[in-house]
């Protein structure tokens, strides 16, 4: 009995290590995909909150009886409608990205199962490779959608900041506004050096 523990068959050990190594790779991809799903879900929740906030602001503007007392009323309406359009497009992209990540997650779980089938039965040794590649394609597609959504998020923030600056220039006293200029990159800079 003690001799069996010392005289381990190296071929059996090698195949066991290969099997365990093959099982770990999809597990890492499953973990990474889960992180992407979580962050995408968080972003989607924020976008939904943003849509609700914009809808509330739009309703308040429309229901206001004395529209002439609201500085830049027409511009406000235009900006809110534009932001709603951008945020709605972002939410659709996030939904598609999350769907792609969930598909990728399912495919990576299927990859683990195919590795187990190959390890147990020794048939279709090639099967885990194309299944894993399909999962990677879903991750890649979801990542491309997230990149596009990130660019849209930046554009949305820039549009809102541009409006806020134009509103500030309209309602703030001239002596305060004169202390700032807009750089070529769209950043505010103080003219007095402080």
SEMI-758431 format. One record per residue (C-alpha): x, y, z; residue in three letters; residue number from 1. Coordinates in nm, 2 decimals, padded with zeros to 4 digits. Example, Ala and Ser with C-alpha at 12.3 -4.5 7.8 and 13.67 -1.06 7.14 Angstrom:
<pts>
PT       xx       yy       zz   dofi   miba
PT    01.23   -00.45    00.78    ala      1
PT    01.37   -00.11    00.71    ser      2
</pts>
This chain:
<pts>
PT       xx       yy       zz   dofi   miba
PT    00.00    00.00    00.00    unk      1
PT    00.28    00.24    00.09    unk      2
PT    00.46    00.15   -00.23    unk      3
PT    00.15    00.26   -00.44    unk      4
PT    00.17    00.61   -00.29    unk      5
PT    00.54    00.64   -00.38    unk      6
PT    00.52    00.48   -00.73    unk      7
PT    00.26    00.71   -00.89    unk      8
PT    00.20    00.65   -01.26    unk      9
PT    00.34    00.97   -01.43    unk     10
PT    00.11    00.94   -01.73    unk     11
PT   -00.20    00.93   -01.50    unk     12
PT   -00.07    01.23   -01.30    unk     13
PT    00.01    01.43   -01.62    unk     14
PT   -00.34    01.37   -01.76    unk     15
PT   -00.50    01.46   -01.43    unk     16
PT   -00.30    01.79   -01.42    unk     17
PT   -00.39    01.86   -01.78    unk     18
PT   -00.76    01.80   -01.70    unk     19
PT   -00.75    02.03   -01.40    unk     20
PT   -00.57    02.30   -01.59    unk     21
PT   -00.83    02.28   -01.87    unk     22
PT   -01.11    02.31   -01.62    unk     23
PT   -00.95    02.62   -01.46    unk     24
PT   -00.94    02.83   -01.78    unk     25
PT   -01.32    02.84   -01.82    unk     26
PT   -01.36    02.91   -01.45    unk     27
PT   -01.14    03.22   -01.48    unk     28
PT   -01.34    03.33   -01.79    unk     29
PT   -01.67    03.27   -01.60    unk     30
PT   -01.54    03.49   -01.31    unk     31
PT   -01.43    03.77   -01.55    unk     32
PT   -01.76    03.75   -01.73    unk     33
PT   -01.95    03.77   -01.40    unk     34
PT   -01.76    04.09   -01.32    unk     35
PT   -01.85    04.24   -01.66    unk     36
PT   -02.22    04.15   -01.60    unk     37
PT   -02.21    04.31   -01.26    unk     38
PT   -02.05    04.64   -01.39    unk     39
PT   -02.28    04.65   -01.69    unk     40
PT   -02.58    04.60   -01.46    unk     41
PT   -02.47    04.88   -01.24    unk     42
PT   -02.43    05.11   -01.54    unk     43
PT   -02.77    05.02   -01.67    unk     44
PT   -02.92    05.10   -01.33    unk     45
PT   -02.76    05.44   -01.33    unk     46
PT   -02.88    05.50   -01.68    unk     47
PT   -03.24    05.41   -01.58    unk     48
PT   -03.22    05.65   -01.29    unk     49
PT   -03.09    05.92   -01.52    unk     50
PT   -03.38    05.86   -01.76    unk     51
PT   -03.63    05.90   -01.47    unk     52
PT   -03.46    06.22   -01.36    unk     53
PT   -03.46    06.37   -01.71    unk     54
PT   -03.83    06.27   -01.75    unk     55
PT   -03.91    06.44   -01.43    unk     56
PT   -03.72    06.76   -01.53    unk     57
PT   -03.90    06.75   -01.87    unk     58
PT   -04.24    06.71   -01.71    unk     59
PT   -04.17    07.00   -01.47    unk     60
PT   -04.06    07.23   -01.76    unk     61
PT   -04.36    07.14   -01.97    unk     62
PT   -04.61    07.19   -01.68    unk     63
PT   -04.47    07.53   -01.58    unk     64
PT   -04.72    07.80   -01.64    unk     65
PT   -04.49    08.10   -01.66    unk     66
PT   -04.23    07.97   -01.91    unk     67
PT   -04.09    08.32   -01.98    unk     68
PT   -03.94    08.34   -01.63    unk     69
PT   -03.72    08.03   -01.69    unk     70
PT   -03.39    08.13   -01.84    unk     71
PT   -03.32    07.96   -02.17    unk     72
PT   -03.65    07.77   -02.16    unk     73
PT   -03.64    07.65   -02.52    unk     74
PT   -03.27    07.56   -02.49    unk     75
PT   -03.35    07.36   -02.17    unk     76
PT   -03.62    07.17   -02.35    unk     77
PT   -03.40    07.10   -02.64    unk     78
PT   -03.11    06.98   -02.42    unk     79
PT   -03.33    06.75   -02.21    unk     80
PT   -03.49    06.59   -02.51    unk     81
PT   -03.14    06.55   -02.66    unk     82
PT   -03.01    06.39   -02.34    unk     83
PT   -03.31    06.16   -02.32    unk     84
PT   -03.23    06.04   -02.67    unk     85
PT   -02.87    05.98   -02.58    unk     86
PT   -02.95    05.81   -02.25    unk     87
PT   -03.21    05.59   -02.42    unk     88
PT   -02.96    05.48   -02.68    unk     89
PT   -02.71    05.41   -02.40    unk     90
PT   -02.96    05.19   -02.22    unk     91
PT   -03.02    04.98   -02.53    unk     92
PT   -02.65    04.93   -02.58    unk     93
PT   -02.61    04.83   -02.22    unk     94
PT   -02.89    04.58   -02.25    unk     95
PT   -02.74    04.43   -02.56    unk     96
PT   -02.40    04.41   -02.39    unk     97
PT   -02.54    04.25   -02.09    unk     98
PT   -02.72    03.99   -02.31    unk     99
PT   -02.39    03.92   -02.49    unk    100
PT   -02.21    03.88   -02.15    unk    101
PT   -02.48    03.64   -02.03    unk    102
PT   -02.45    03.43   -02.34    unk    103
PT   -02.07    03.43   -02.30    unk    104
PT   -02.12    03.32   -01.94    unk    105
PT   -02.35    03.03   -02.05    unk    106
PT   -02.11    02.93   -02.32    unk    107
PT   -01.81    02.92   -02.07    unk    108
PT   -02.02    02.70   -01.84    unk    109
PT   -02.09    02.48   -02.14    unk    110
PT   -01.71    02.47   -02.21    unk    111
PT   -01.65    02.34   -01.86    unk    112
PT   -01.91    02.07   -01.92    unk    113
PT   -01.76    01.97   -02.25    unk    114
PT   -01.41    01.95   -02.09    unk    115
PT   -01.56    01.72   -01.82    unk    116
PT   -01.72    01.50   -02.09    unk    117
PT   -01.39    01.48   -02.28    unk    118
PT   -01.20    01.40   -01.95    unk    119
PT   -01.44    01.13   -01.85    unk    120
PT   -01.52    00.96   -02.18    unk    121
PT   -01.22    01.06   -02.38    unk    122
PT   -01.43    01.14   -02.69    unk    123
PT   -01.47    01.46   -02.90    unk    124
PT   -01.14    01.60   -02.76    unk    125
PT   -01.17    01.89   -03.00    unk    126
PT   -01.52    02.00   -02.88    unk    127
PT   -01.42    02.24   -02.59    unk    128
PT   -01.21    02.46   -02.82    unk    129
PT   -01.49    02.58   -03.06    unk    130
PT   -01.73    02.61   -02.77    unk    131
PT   -01.48    02.83   -02.58    unk    132
PT   -01.41    03.04   -02.89    unk    133
PT   -01.79    03.11   -02.92    unk    134
PT   -01.79    03.23   -02.56    unk    135
PT   -01.49    03.46   -02.63    unk    136
PT   -01.67    03.60   -02.94    unk    137
PT   -01.97    03.70   -02.71    unk    138
PT   -01.73    03.87   -02.47    unk    139
PT   -01.56    04.05   -02.75    unk    140
PT   -01.90    04.17   -02.89    unk    141
PT   -02.01    04.28   -02.55    unk    142
PT   -01.69    04.47   -02.49    unk    143
PT   -01.73    04.65   -02.82    unk    144
PT   -02.08    04.75   -02.72    unk    145
PT   -01.95    04.88   -02.38    unk    146
PT   -01.68    05.09   -02.56    unk    147
PT   -01.95    05.24   -02.77    unk    148
PT   -02.17    05.31   -02.47    unk    149
PT   -01.87    05.47   -02.29    unk    150
PT   -01.82    05.71   -02.58    unk    151
PT   -02.19    05.80   -02.57    unk    152
PT   -02.17    05.86   -02.20    unk    153
PT   -01.89    06.10   -02.25    unk    154
PT   -02.09    06.28   -02.52    unk    155
PT   -02.39    06.30   -02.29    unk    156
PT   -02.18    06.45   -02.01    unk    157
PT   -02.02    06.70   -02.24    unk    158
PT   -02.36    06.81   -02.38    unk    159
PT   -02.49    06.86   -02.03    unk    160
PT   -02.18    07.05   -01.92    unk    161
PT   -02.19    07.28   -02.23    unk    162
PT   -02.55    07.37   -02.15    unk    163
PT   -02.47    07.43   -01.78    unk    164
PT   -02.19    07.67   -01.89    unk    165
PT   -02.42    07.85   -02.13    unk    166
PT   -02.68    07.88   -01.86    unk    167
PT   -02.42    08.01   -01.61    unk    168
PT   -02.31    08.27   -01.87    unk    169
PT   -02.67    08.38   -01.90    unk    170
PT   -02.77    08.41   -01.54    unk    171
PT   -02.45    08.48   -01.35    unk    172
PT   -02.33    08.83   -01.30    unk    173
PT   -02.08    08.94   -01.57    unk    174
PT   -01.80    09.01   -01.32    unk    175
PT   -01.80    08.65   -01.22    unk    176
PT   -01.83    08.51   -01.57    unk    177
PT   -01.55    08.73   -01.69    unk    178
PT   -01.31    08.54   -01.46    unk    179
PT   -01.35    08.23   -01.68    unk    180
PT   -01.28    08.13   -02.04    unk    181
PT   -01.35    07.81   -02.23    unk    182
PT   -01.03    07.64   -02.36    unk    183
PT   -01.01    07.47   -02.70    unk    184
PT   -01.06    07.14   -02.52    unk    185
PT   -01.39    07.26   -02.37    unk    186
PT   -01.25    07.31   -02.02    unk    187
PT   -01.31    07.61   -01.80    unk    188
PT   -01.01    07.81   -01.71    unk    189
PT   -00.98    08.11   -01.48    unk    190
PT   -00.84    08.42   -01.64    unk    191
PT   -00.71    08.57   -01.32    unk    192
PT   -00.46    08.28   -01.27    unk    193
PT   -00.61    08.14   -00.95    unk    194
</pts>
